[in-house]
Amino acid sequence: MRDHDAALDQAIREVAAILGDALVRLLFPNPPDGKVDFPETESPHVTASLTP
């Protein structure tokens, strides 16, 4: 059984994040003009009711 190396695991996660970001930038070179997601301190609010 292979021993886990914390530094190696962290390096793999960092490289995966960099490669993932690069892939997204290649697939979507022009970011949308509008705001895509909400800040971490906000959440979308649902104002519609399911009952009439």
Secondary structure, DSSP 8 states (H G I E B T S, - for coil): -----HHHHHHHHHHHHHHHHHHHHHH--S--SS--S--TT--------S--
